[in-house]
Amino acid sequence: IKQFDKVVKMNTIVENELKLQLPSRSTVNVYSVDGKLVSSNRVNDGESVQLSHLAKGNYVVTVQYNFQNKVSRKIIKK
């Protein structure tokens, strides 16, 4: 899990898209601070997730590959 955490990279301050560097195709979920799922995508390395439809504020992004590799990060939507 620590290895997975080191290879997952994303911008934490976003305007309209969340850019991701991933070791392989993963599921990327975006949650509001109250825990509501607002976006779910299957993403390949180097792809982006469009967040232009979301309101400004704080969100939590989880990246999951298989079932044992999962990492969460906070982002700020400007």
HELIX and SHEET records of a PDB file:
HELIX    1   1 LYS A    2  VAL A    7  1                                   6    
SHEET    1   A 3 LYS A   9  MET A  10  0                                        
SHEET    2   A 3 GLU A  17  GLN A  21 -1                                        
SHEET    3   A 3 SER A  48  GLN A  50 -1                                        
SHEET    1   B 5 ILE A  13  VAL A  14  0                                        
SHEET    2   B 5 ASN A  69  LYS A  77  1                                        
SHEET    3   B 5 GLY A  57  TYR A  65 -1                                        
SHEET    4   B 5 SER A  26  SER A  32 -1                                        
SHEET    5   B 5 LEU A  37  VAL A  43 -1                                        
END                                                                             
